[in-house]
Amino acid sequence: MESTVRTLKCGSVEIAVADRGAELRSYKVDGEEFMWDRNPEIWAASSPVLFPFVGSIKNGVYNYKGKDYEITTRHGFARTEDFDFVEKTENSLKFRFSSNSETLKKYPFEFDLFLTYTVNDGILEIGYDVVNKNNSEMYFSLGTHPAFALNVNDGLKLDDYYLEFEKNETSQKYKLTNNGLVFDEKVDYLNNTNKIQITENVFDDDAIVFEGLKSEKVTIKNNKNSKELSVEYKGFPYIAFWSKPKAPYVCIEPWYGISDFENCTGKLEEKTGILKLENGENFFAKLVIEGKK
C-alpha cells in the first residue's frame, strides 16, 4: 500500500515527506528538485532513517543481558514503519514512531523517535529526537541516508560531479565485507584534500566510510554549472558516501553508529559506536540541508 505523503511549501522551498519511515521524498528550491526519484530499478528509497542500528548486525543476532535478539534487516527497522503524523505548522512537519509489541521482540527498549522537518530562509533542517521511555538505560544507533540526484543530461556526466568538504582532510576509510560488516583494517583514502571525485566506479567497493573528520559540512558540486547541495552534520562521528555503481545519485550519510565489526562480540553494550541513554533522557541530532540552483 502506498504511503501517505505530506507536503509543505515555505518561501522558495517545497518538501514532501511520506508517513512510511518519515522519509523525505522531495526537496525543491525554486522548483528545482534535489532528491533522488526512488527509481525502483536502481534504488527505491530517497532518505531512510537508520534506527535503532546503522548497517548490519553480525549473523543477524545480538545479545543483551544474556538474551539473543534477531534482526536481519540492514539499518534497523524504522525506515519501513509507518510513523504517526504529529503536526504541521507553517514551516514544519513532525512525525513520531514509537516502540510496540513487534519492535520489542527484536529490540528490547521502549522509545519514541521523532523526525521534524523545518524550513527556515530556504534551508531545510531535519531534527532527530530519540526519547528513552524505559526505567533503565537504552542502547541505540541513529543514522541518516539522504540520496541526492545527480543530473546527467545537458552535457553533464557523472564524473563532472565531486564532493567538497569544508576543510582539507587526511583520513583512512573503513573496509567493508561483502555482507556489510566492517573489517578491522582501514585503507588510505584522503590525503590533505577536500574533494572526492564522483565516477562510475567510485562506489564499486560499497560505501566510503570515515570516522572523525574535521569537516562538519560537505557539498555536492559539479564542473559545469553553479547548482550545489550542502549537508551540515555537526556532531556526527561517522560519515559515509554511497551509491549504486554508475547510478545518478549520491547518498550523504552522517551516522551515530556503524555496522558490526567482523570480530565483534555480539554484545549490544560492547558494540562499536553504540550510544547509551539513561532512563528519561533524550538524544537530539540534526542535518542542515541547503540547495542552490
Secondary structure as the mmCIF struct_conf table of DSSP 4:
data_model
#
loop_
_struct_conf.conf_type_id
_struct_conf.id
_struct_conf.beg_label_comp_id
_struct_conf.beg_label_asym_id
_struct_conf.beg_label_seq_id
_struct_conf.end_label_comp_id
_struct_conf.end_label_asym_id
_struct_conf.end_label_seq_id
HELX_LH_PP_P HELX_LH_PP_P1 GLU A 2 THR A 4
STRN STRN1 VAL A 5 CYS A 10
TURN_TY1_P TURN_TY1_P1 GLY A 11 SER A 12
STRN STRN2 VAL A 13 ALA A 18
TURN_TY1_P TURN_TY1_P2 ASP A 19 ASP A 19
STRN STRN3 ARG A 20 ARG A 20
TURN_TY1_P TURN_TY1_P3 GLY A 21 ALA A 22
STRN STRN4 GLU A 23 VAL A 29
TURN_TY1_P TURN_TY1_P4 ASP A 30 GLY A 31
STRN STRN5 GLU A 32 GLU A 33
STRN STRN6 MET A 35 MET A 35
TURN_TY1_P TURN_TY1_P5 PRO A 40 ILE A 42
BEND BEND1 SER A 46 SER A 46
STRN STRN7 LEU A 50 PHE A 51
BEND BEND2 PRO A 52 PRO A 52
BEND BEND3 VAL A 54 GLY A 55
HELX_RH_3T_P HELX_RH_3T_P1 LYS A 58 GLY A 60
STRN STRN8 VAL A 61 TYR A 64
TURN_TY1_P TURN_TY1_P6 LYS A 65 GLY A 66
STRN STRN9 LYS A 67 GLU A 70
BEND BEND4 THR A 73 THR A 73
TURN_TY1_P TURN_TY1_P7 ARG A 74 HIS A 75
STRN STRN10 GLY A 76 GLY A 76
BEND BEND5 PHE A 77 PHE A 77
HELX_RH_3T_P HELX_RH_3T_P2 ALA A 78 THR A 80
BEND BEND6 GLU A 81 GLU A 81
STRN STRN11 ASP A 82 ASP A 82
HELX_LH_PP_P HELX_LH_PP_P2 PHE A 83 PHE A 83
STRN STRN12 ASP A 84 LYS A 88
BEND BEND7 GLU A 90 ASN A 91
STRN STRN13 SER A 92 SER A 98
HELX_RH_AL_P HELX_RH_AL_P1 SER A 101 LYS A 106
BEND BEND8 TYR A 107 TYR A 107
STRN STRN14 PHE A 111 ASN A 120
TURN_TY1_P TURN_TY1_P8 ASP A 121 GLY A 122
STRN STRN15 ILE A 123 ASN A 132
BEND BEND9 ASN A 134 SER A 136
STRN STRN16 MET A 138 PHE A 140
STRN STRN17 LEU A 142 GLY A 143
STRN STRN18 ALA A 147 ALA A 149
TURN_TY1_P TURN_TY1_P9 ASP A 154 GLY A 155
HELX_RH_3T_P HELX_RH_3T_P3 LEU A 158 ASP A 160
STRN STRN19 TYR A 161 LEU A 176
TURN_TY1_P TURN_TY1_P10 ASN A 178 ASN A 179
BEND BEND10 GLY A 180 GLY A 180
STRN STRN20 VAL A 182 GLN A 197
TURN_TY1_P TURN_TY1_P11 GLU A 200 ASP A 205
BEND BEND11 ASP A 206 ASP A 206
STRN STRN21 ILE A 208 GLU A 211
BEND BEND12 GLY A 212 GLY A 212
BEND BEND13 LYS A 214 LYS A 214
BEND BEND14 GLU A 216 GLU A 216
STRN STRN22 LYS A 217 ASN A 222
BEND BEND15 ASN A 223 SER A 226
STRN STRN23 GLU A 228 GLU A 232
TURN_TY1_P TURN_TY1_P12 LYS A 234 GLY A 235
BEND BEND16 PRO A 237 PRO A 237
STRN STRN24 TYR A 238 TRP A 242
TURN_TY1_P TURN_TY1_P13 PRO A 245 LYS A 246
BEND BEND17 PRO A 248 PRO A 248
STRN STRN25 TYR A 249 TYR A 256
BEND BEND18 GLY A 257 GLY A 257
HELX_LH_PP_P HELX_LH_PP_P3 SER A 259 ASP A 260
STRN STRN26 PHE A 261 PHE A 261
TURN_TY1_P TURN_TY1_P14 GLU A 262 ASN A 263
STRN STRN27 LYS A 267 LYS A 267
HELX_RH_3T_P HELX_RH_3T_P4 LEU A 268 GLU A 270
TURN_TY1_P TURN_TY1_P15 THR A 272 GLY A 273
STRN STRN28 LEU A 275 LEU A 277
TURN_TY1_P TURN_TY1_P16 ASN A 279 GLY A 280
STRN STRN29 ASN A 282 LYS A 292
#
